[in-house]
Amino acid sequence: MGERMTATVSLSEVAAPASALSLRDVQHTCAANKVVKGIDPDIAQGEVVCLPGPSGCGKTTLLRIAAGLEVVQEGTVSLEGQAIAAPGKRHVPPEKRNVGLAFQDSALFPHLSVLENGTFGLKHLPSSQRRERALELLTQLGMADYADTYPHMLSGGQQQRVALARALAPTPKLMLLDEPFSSLDARLRARIRDDTLHVLKKLGSATLLVTHDPEEAMFMADRIALMRDGKIVQTGTPRELYCAPVDPFVVTFFGEVNELEGMVGRRRGTNAGRRHRCQLAARG
């Protein structure tokens, strides 16, 4: 009988898996206005992180920096542990990052059919595999029956589904979505949101979703990073932001609030006191 060999490895010796997307101390100035102020978000593989916030808070600028559409002014952008953008270093262009992009405007190629739009990013595959892959995504998003149709013959919701299929077809490491559902009516938006989330989870792509809609963030996100004035106010699960907000802004962003004003801190025998405004979240 041979001796059994054992080895003990401390947790510190086991390398943690690299984040799919990591931004470190990213800052960005536009027209003398600092729109991103030292942000450090991380997104794990397969995770959906929503970046909600009011208009003008810097969330779309941050997404464009992650995509490579804006050159990094300060800070570092890394994909799977590899730096792809930093000041004074090589800036990897968007088409070399294996990143999928979808915006509010579907931006389909009008001269290409639905199927041809879906195969556009698959030039590295043989023709038969390109068609098979595009049809697979179109089927998952309910658009396979329109494979030979042209974009001008589709509704806005259908065009958005095709745009998502085109972005997902190359199996990107990272999906970047900039308010892709905001132009749709409420009922259609809810349905396409649900279909999109199902496909994202099935493919296992890390996803950063920019939105100004708190309901959308609560529905889509594994984690939420709420922005205001170029900074992240709070990061956590939807439950954490809803039930344990760290700032009054978080409370007002995710729910209706009743404000009561009154005098507190008055001492006995004096007229001293301070007037305060108290916010009460009206939640069921």
C-alpha positions as CSV (number, residue, x, y, z in Angstrom):
1,M,0.0,0.0,0.0
2,G,1.4,3.4,-0.9
3,E,1.3,6.4,1.3
4,R,-1.5,8.9,0.7
5,M,-0.2,12.3,-0.1
6,T,-2.0,15.3,1.1
7,A,-1.4,19.0,0.6
8,T,-2.8,22.0,2.3
9,V,-3.4,25.2,0.4
10,S,-4.3,28.4,2.2
11,L,-7.2,30.5,0.8
12,S,-4.8,33.4,0.1
13,E,-2.9,31.1,-2.3
14,V,-5.9,30.4,-4.5
15,A,-6.3,33.1,-7.1
16,A,-9.8,34.6,-7.3
17,P,-11.3,34.4,-10.7
18,A,-10.9,37.6,-12.7
19,S,-13.9,39.8,-13.2
20,A,-15.4,39.9,-16.7
21,L,-15.2,43.7,-16.5
22,S,-13.3,45.8,-14.1
23,L,-12.9,49.6,-14.0
24,R,-10.5,51.2,-11.5
25,D,-10.7,54.8,-10.5
26,V,-12.2,55.8,-13.9
27,Q,-12.6,59.6,-14.3
28,H,-13.8,61.5,-17.4
29,T,-14.2,65.2,-18.2
30,C,-16.3,66.6,-21.0
31,A,-16.2,70.3,-21.9
32,A,-14.6,71.1,-18.5
33,N,-17.3,69.2,-16.7
34,K,-16.2,66.1,-14.8
35,V,-19.0,63.6,-15.6
36,V,-17.4,60.5,-14.1
37,K,-15.6,60.9,-10.8
38,G,-13.5,57.9,-9.7
39,I,-15.7,54.9,-10.3
40,D,-14.6,51.2,-9.6
41,P,-17.3,48.8,-10.7
42,D,-16.7,45.1,-11.2
43,I,-18.9,42.6,-13.1
44,A,-18.5,38.8,-12.7
45,Q,-19.0,36.4,-15.6
46,G,-22.7,35.7,-16.0
47,E,-23.8,38.6,-13.8
48,V,-26.2,41.3,-14.8
49,V,-25.3,44.7,-13.3
50,C,-27.7,47.6,-13.8
51,L,-26.5,51.1,-13.8
52,P,-29.5,53.3,-13.1
53,G,-29.6,57.0,-12.3
54,P,-31.1,60.3,-13.4
55,S,-30.3,61.9,-16.8
56,G,-26.8,63.4,-17.0
57,C,-25.3,61.4,-14.1
58,G,-22.6,59.9,-16.3
59,K,-23.9,56.4,-16.7
60,T,-23.9,56.3,-20.5
61,T,-20.4,57.9,-20.5
62,L,-19.2,55.1,-18.3
63,L,-20.7,52.5,-20.6
64,R,-19.0,54.1,-23.6
65,I,-15.7,54.0,-21.8
66,A,-16.2,50.2,-21.1
67,A,-17.0,49.7,-24.8
68,G,-14.0,51.6,-26.1
69,L,-16.1,54.3,-27.7
70,E,-14.5,56.9,-25.4
71,V,-10.8,56.9,-24.7
72,V,-9.9,56.6,-21.0
73,Q,-8.6,59.8,-19.5
74,E,-7.9,58.5,-16.0
75,G,-8.1,55.0,-14.6
76,T,-8.0,51.5,-16.1
77,V,-10.4,49.2,-17.9
78,S,-9.8,45.5,-17.8
79,L,-11.5,42.5,-19.4
80,E,-11.0,39.1,-17.6
81,G,-8.0,40.6,-15.8
82,Q,-6.3,42.0,-18.9
83,A,-5.9,45.8,-19.1
84,I,-7.4,47.0,-22.4
85,A,-7.4,50.7,-21.8
86,A,-5.4,53.1,-19.6
87,P,-3.9,56.6,-20.2
88,G,-0.6,56.5,-22.1
89,K,-1.1,52.8,-22.9
90,R,-2.6,50.8,-25.8
91,H,-6.2,51.4,-26.3
92,V,-7.9,48.3,-27.6
93,P,-10.6,49.4,-30.1
94,P,-14.2,48.3,-29.6
95,E,-14.2,45.7,-32.4
96,K,-11.2,43.9,-30.8
97,R,-12.8,43.6,-27.3
98,N,-15.4,40.8,-27.9
99,V,-18.1,43.1,-26.5
100,G,-21.7,43.2,-27.6
101,L,-23.5,46.5,-27.9
102,A,-27.2,47.4,-28.0
103,F,-28.7,50.9,-27.8
104,Q,-32.0,52.5,-27.7
105,D,-31.9,52.9,-31.5
106,S,-31.7,49.4,-33.0
107,A,-29.4,50.6,-35.8
108,L,-30.2,47.7,-38.1
109,F,-28.7,47.6,-41.6
110,P,-31.7,48.5,-43.8
111,H,-30.4,46.8,-46.9
112,L,-29.9,43.4,-45.0
113,S,-32.6,41.0,-44.1
114,V,-33.3,40.0,-40.4
115,L,-31.1,36.9,-40.9
116,E,-28.3,38.8,-42.6
117,N,-28.3,41.3,-39.8
118,G,-28.0,38.4,-37.4
119,T,-25.0,36.9,-39.2
120,F,-23.2,40.2,-39.6
121,G,-20.8,39.7,-36.7
122,L,-20.0,36.0,-37.6
123,K,-17.7,36.5,-40.6
124,H,-15.2,34.1,-39.0
125,L,-17.6,31.2,-39.2
126,P,-18.5,29.1,-42.3
127,S,-21.7,30.2,-44.0
128,S,-23.8,27.2,-42.7
129,Q,-22.7,27.9,-39.1
130,R,-23.4,31.6,-39.4
131,R,-26.9,30.9,-40.4
132,E,-27.4,28.2,-37.7
133,R,-26.1,30.5,-35.0
134,A,-28.2,33.5,-36.1
135,L,-31.4,31.4,-36.3
136,E,-30.7,30.1,-32.8
137,L,-30.7,33.6,-31.3
138,L,-33.6,34.7,-33.5
139,T,-35.6,31.7,-32.3
140,Q,-34.9,32.5,-28.6
141,L,-36.1,36.0,-29.1
142,G,-39.1,35.1,-31.1
143,M,-38.0,36.4,-34.5
144,A,-37.1,33.3,-36.5
145,D,-40.3,33.6,-38.6
146,Y,-39.1,37.0,-39.9
147,A,-35.7,35.8,-41.1
148,D,-36.3,37.0,-44.7
149,T,-38.0,40.2,-43.7
150,Y,-36.3,43.6,-43.9
151,P,-36.1,46.1,-41.0
152,H,-38.5,48.6,-42.4
153,M,-41.2,46.0,-42.3
154,L,-40.8,45.4,-38.6
155,S,-42.3,47.1,-35.6
156,G,-40.0,48.9,-33.1
157,G,-40.1,46.0,-30.7
158,Q,-39.2,43.5,-33.4
159,Q,-36.3,45.6,-34.6
160,Q,-35.0,45.7,-31.0
161,R,-35.2,42.0,-30.8
162,V,-33.2,41.6,-34.0
163,A,-30.6,44.1,-32.7
164,L,-30.2,42.1,-29.5
165,A,-29.8,38.8,-31.5
166,R,-27.1,40.5,-33.7
167,A,-25.2,41.6,-30.6
168,L,-25.5,38.3,-28.9
169,A,-24.7,36.0,-31.9
170,P,-20.8,36.2,-31.6
171,T,-21.1,35.1,-27.9
172,P,-19.4,38.2,-26.4
173,K,-17.7,38.1,-23.1
174,L,-19.5,41.2,-22.1
175,M,-22.8,42.7,-23.2
176,L,-23.3,46.5,-22.9
177,L,-26.9,47.7,-23.1
178,D,-27.8,51.4,-23.1
179,E,-31.5,51.8,-22.4
180,P,-32.4,49.3,-25.2
181,F,-36.1,49.0,-24.1
182,S,-36.9,52.7,-23.3
183,S,-38.5,53.5,-26.7
184,L,-41.0,50.6,-26.4
185,D,-44.5,50.8,-24.9
186,A,-45.0,49.4,-21.4
187,R,-46.5,46.0,-22.2
188,L,-44.0,45.2,-25.0
189,R,-41.1,46.5,-22.9
190,A,-41.9,44.0,-20.1
191,R,-42.1,41.1,-22.5
192,I,-38.9,41.9,-24.4
193,R,-37.1,42.6,-21.1
194,D,-38.1,39.1,-19.9
195,D,-37.0,37.4,-23.1
196,T,-33.7,39.3,-23.1
197,L,-32.9,38.4,-19.5
198,H,-33.6,34.7,-20.2
199,V,-31.2,34.7,-23.2
200,L,-28.5,36.6,-21.2
201,K,-28.6,34.1,-18.4
202,K,-28.6,31.1,-20.8
203,L,-25.5,32.4,-22.6
204,G,-23.7,33.4,-19.4
205,S,-22.5,36.7,-20.7
206,A,-21.6,39.4,-18.2
207,T,-23.9,42.3,-18.7
208,L,-23.9,46.0,-17.9
209,L,-27.3,47.6,-18.4
210,V,-27.8,51.4,-18.3
211,T,-31.3,52.6,-17.5
212,H,-33.1,55.5,-15.9
213,D,-36.0,53.2,-14.9
214,P,-35.9,51.9,-11.3
215,E,-38.4,49.1,-12.0
216,E,-36.3,47.8,-14.9
217,A,-33.2,47.8,-12.7
218,M,-35.0,45.9,-9.9
219,F,-36.3,43.3,-12.4
220,M,-33.1,42.8,-14.5
221,A,-30.2,43.1,-12.0
222,D,-28.3,40.6,-9.9
223,R,-26.6,43.8,-8.5
224,I,-27.4,47.5,-8.9
225,A,-24.9,50.4,-8.9
226,L,-27.0,53.5,-8.5
227,M,-25.3,56.7,-9.9
228,R,-25.7,60.4,-9.1
229,D,-23.5,63.3,-10.2
230,G,-20.8,61.1,-11.7
231,K,-20.4,58.8,-8.6
232,I,-21.9,55.5,-7.5
233,V,-24.0,56.2,-4.4
234,Q,-24.7,52.5,-3.5
235,T,-24.0,49.1,-4.9
236,G,-25.8,45.9,-3.9
237,T,-28.6,43.5,-4.7
238,P,-32.0,45.0,-5.5
239,R,-33.2,43.9,-2.0
240,E,-30.3,45.6,-0.3
241,L,-30.9,48.9,-2.1
242,Y,-34.6,48.8,-1.5
243,C,-34.6,47.6,2.2
244,A,-31.3,49.1,3.4
245,P,-30.6,52.3,1.5
246,V,-27.5,54.3,2.6
247,D,-28.6,57.7,1.4
248,P,-32.0,59.5,1.1
249,F,-31.4,59.6,-2.7
250,V,-31.6,55.8,-2.9
251,V,-34.9,55.9,-1.0
252,T,-36.5,58.5,-3.4
253,F,-35.1,56.8,-6.5
254,F,-36.7,53.4,-5.8
255,G,-40.0,54.4,-4.2
256,E,-42.6,57.0,-3.4
257,V,-41.7,59.1,-0.4
258,N,-43.8,61.2,2.0
259,E,-42.0,64.1,3.5
260,L,-42.9,65.4,7.0
261,E,-41.5,68.6,8.5
262,G,-41.3,69.2,12.2
263,M,-39.3,70.6,15.2
264,V,-36.9,68.2,17.0
265,G,-34.2,68.6,19.7
266,R,-36.0,71.2,21.8
267,R,-34.7,71.4,25.4
268,R,-37.0,71.7,28.4
269,G,-37.3,75.3,29.6
270,T,-35.9,76.7,26.3
271,N,-37.2,77.6,22.9
272,A,-34.2,76.2,21.2
273,G,-34.8,73.6,18.5
274,R,-34.1,72.7,14.9
275,R,-36.5,72.2,12.1
276,H,-35.9,69.0,10.2
277,R,-37.4,67.3,7.2
278,C,-38.1,63.6,7.5
279,Q,-38.6,61.3,4.5
280,L,-40.9,58.3,4.9
281,A,-40.9,55.7,2.2
282,A,-44.5,54.8,1.3
283,R,-44.1,51.1,0.6
284,G,-46.3,48.1,0.8
